[in-house]
Amino acid sequence: MQELIDRTVVFSQTRIFRYSMVSVVSTVVSFATLGLVFGVLHLWSEVPSAIFANSVATVPSYYLNRRWVWGKSGRSHLFKEVLPFWATSFVGLVLATIAASYARDFSDTHQLHHFGRTVVLQGANLGAFGLLWVGKFLVFNRLFRHHHTEAAAATELVES
């Protein structure tokens, strides 16, 4: 049992775990914002609501990823960090926009009530970002690479 606990502790210190937790936070922010602006307040239709919600979620995602996942501090580098992050986030926004458009069409075709439309939109949004999740990790892992003891911890986890 102690070995399982030790392995869990080591895994919780890995970059993939921290990246996953930031994704959870970002997803919660996006879902909450989308649920509020589309589901509750009815501010905009599906597509503008999805764009807004995902734009809001991108801000904490950048800072949490930069500091907690990749251990960066200080001033951000425009070409090595900020632009690549926002470029991949833009790809996510494009996918989310396409997914929101399909969600709207699906909801119209099936004459869903607003709550059903909200559920379909949330699912489409989650699916769009799920597709991009692994690719973004690989890109950011390369861009924000920070050499420290994580490599040793990951090696130890694999070897044990």
Residue pairs with C-beta under 8 A, 6 or more apart in sequence:
3 160
7 157
7 160
10 153
10 156
10 157
11 17
11 157
13 150
13 153
14 150
14 153
14 154
14 157
15 69
15 70
15 141
15 150
16 137
18 68
18 69
19 65
19 69
19 137
19 140
22 61
22 64
22 65
22 68
22 69
23 61
23 133
25 60
25 61
25 64
26 57
26 58
26 60
26 61
26 64
27 57
27 126
27 129
29 56
29 57
29 60
29 61
30 53
30 54
30 56
30 57
30 125
30 129
31 53
31 122
31 125
31 126
33 52
33 53
33 56
33 57
34 49
34 50
34 53
34 121
34 122
34 125
35 118
35 122
37 43
37 44
37 49
37 52
37 53
38 44
38 45
38 46
38 49
38 50
38 53
38 118
38 121
39 114
39 115
39 118
42 114
43 49
44 52
45 104
46 100
46 101
46 103
46 104
46 107
46 117
46 121
47 97
47 100
47 101
47 104
49 100
49 121
50 96
50 97
50 99
50 100
50 121
50 124
50 125
51 93
51 96
51 97
51 100
53 125
54 89
54 92
54 93
54 96
54 125
54 129
55 93
58 86
58 89
58 92
61 89
62 82
62 85
62 86
62 89
65 85
65 140
65 144
66 72
66 76
66 81
66 85
66 144
67 73
69 140
69 144
70 140
70 141
70 144
70 145
70 146
71 146
71 148
72 81
72 144
72 146
76 82
80 143
81 143
81 144
84 139
84 140
84 143
85 140
85 143
88 132
88 135
88 136
88 139
88 140
91 132
92 128
92 129
92 132
92 136
95 128
95 129
95 131
95 132
96 124
96 125
96 128
96 129
98 128
99 124
99 125
99 127
99 128
100 121
100 124
100 125
102 124
103 117
103 120
103 121
103 123
103 124
103 125
104 117
104 121
106 112
106 120
107 116
107 117
107 120
107 121
110 116
112 120
